């Protein structure tokens, strides 16, 4: 079965009633957990992005708290990758480069201030460098005033 294009789907959705649209949304949300989470974001959290970012940061804080008890850098690396997957998922939801840069900067600052000896593991250093590279890419697409604000935060990470 070939997937229909977005324009074809949009044309077809225009002809449906409100109840049929709601039924489609519900069945889509039942299909996959990611769809349900994204629909929940759009309905309940998209209008207040500052509150959403605050909640995401609190979730990241809990993951970093769990890392403090871990002494094996291999498992720390795995946990850091999990945290980055969570950030990537939420970054897809917001689709705002400034908020995405803020989340990645927060991750790097938490890692740097966590007390984890990440300099002892080349894999974790690579994670940090890759995240900084991603932050630079995101910052380069922003308005110059916002770029300056984020570059100041980025300096805290690099030095």
C-alpha positions in Angstrom: 0.0 0.0 0.0 1.4 3.4 -1.0 1.1 6.2 1.5 -0.9 9.2 0.4 0.7 12.6 0.2 0.1 15.4 2.7 -1.8 17.4 0.1 -4.1 14.5 -0.7 -4.8 13.9 3.0 -5.5 17.6 3.5 -8.0 17.6 0.7 -9.7 14.5 2.0 -9.9 15.9 5.6 -11.6 19.1 4.3 -14.6 17.0 3.3 -15.1 15.2 6.7 -17.4 16.3 9.5 -16.2 17.3 12.9 -17.2 14.0 14.4 -15.4 12.0 11.7 -12.3 14.2 12.3 -12.4 13.5 16.0 -12.8 9.7 15.4 -9.7 9.8 13.1 -7.7 11.7 15.7 -8.7 9.2 18.4 -7.8 6.2 16.2 -4.5 7.8 15.3 -3.8 8.4 19.0 -4.6 4.7 19.8 -2.2 3.5 17.0 1.1 4.7 18.6 2.2 6.2 21.8 4.2 9.0 20.1 1.0 10.0 18.2 -0.9 10.2 21.5 1.9 12.2 23.2 2.1 14.6 20.3 -1.7 15.1 20.2 -1.6 15.7 23.9 1.1 18.3 23.4 -0.9 20.1 20.7 -4.1 20.1 22.7 -2.9 20.9 26.2 0.6 22.4 26.1 1.3 24.1 22.7 -0.3 27.3 23.8 2.0 27.7 26.8 5.5 26.8 25.6 7.3 28.3 28.7 5.4 25.9 31.0 6.1 23.0 28.6 9.8 23.8 28.6 9.7 24.0 32.4 8.1 20.6 32.6 10.6 19.1 30.2 13.5 20.5 32.3 12.0 19.0 35.4 11.8 15.6 33.7 15.5 16.0 32.6 16.4 16.9 36.2 14.9 13.6 37.4 16.9 11.7 34.9 20.1 13.4 35.9 19.3 12.7 39.6 19.2 9.0 38.7 22.6 9.4 37.1 24.3 10.6 40.2 24.2 7.1 41.8 25.7 5.5 38.7 29.5 5.1 38.8 30.0 3.0 35.6 30.6 5.4 32.7 29.2 2.9 30.2 25.8 3.1 31.9 26.1 6.8 32.2 26.6 7.0 28.5 23.5 4.9 27.8 21.5 7.1 30.1 22.8 10.3 28.5 21.7 8.9 25.1 18.3 8.2 26.5 18.0 11.8 27.8 19.0 13.1 24.4 16.3 10.9 22.7 13.8 12.5 25.1 15.0 16.0 24.2 14.9 15.2 20.5 11.3 14.0 20.8 10.2 17.1 22.6 12.2 19.2 20.1 10.2 17.7 17.3 7.0 18.7 19.1 7.8 22.3 19.5 9.5 22.9 16.1 11.0 26.1 17.5 14.7 26.4 17.1 15.1 28.7 20.0 13.4 26.3 22.4 15.3 23.4 21.0 18.6 25.3 21.6 17.5 26.1 25.1 16.8 22.4 25.9 20.2 21.2 24.5 22.0 24.0 26.3 20.3 22.9 29.5 21.4 19.3 28.9 25.0 20.4 28.5 24.9 22.6 31.6 23.4 19.7 33.6 26.0 17.3 32.4 28.9 19.8 33.1 27.6 20.6 36.6 26.6 17.0 37.5 29.9 16.0 38.8 30.1 13.1 36.3 33.7 12.7 35.2 32.8 12.8 31.5 36.3 13.7 30.5 37.4 10.1 31.3 35.1 8.6 28.6 35.7 9.5 25.0 32.2 8.4 24.2 30.7 10.9 26.6 33.0 13.6 25.4 31.8 12.8 21.8 28.2 13.1 23.0 29.0 16.5 24.5 30.8 17.7 21.4 28.0 16.5 19.2 25.4 18.3 21.3 27.4 21.5 21.2 27.7 21.2 17.4 23.9 20.8 17.2 23.4 23.9 19.4 25.6 25.9 17.1 23.6 24.8 14.1 20.3 25.7 15.9 21.7 29.1 17.0 22.9 30.0 13.5 19.3 29.9 12.2 18.0 32.3 14.8 17.6 36.1 14.9 20.9 37.9 15.7 19.6 39.2 19.1 18.6 35.7 20.1 22.0 34.4 18.8 23.9 36.6 21.2 21.8 35.4 24.2 22.4 31.8 23.3 26.1 32.3 22.5 26.6 33.7 26.0 25.0 30.5 27.4 27.1 28.4 25.1 30.3 30.0 26.4 29.4 28.7 29.9 29.5 25.2 28.5 32.6 25.4 26.4 34.7 27.1 29.0 
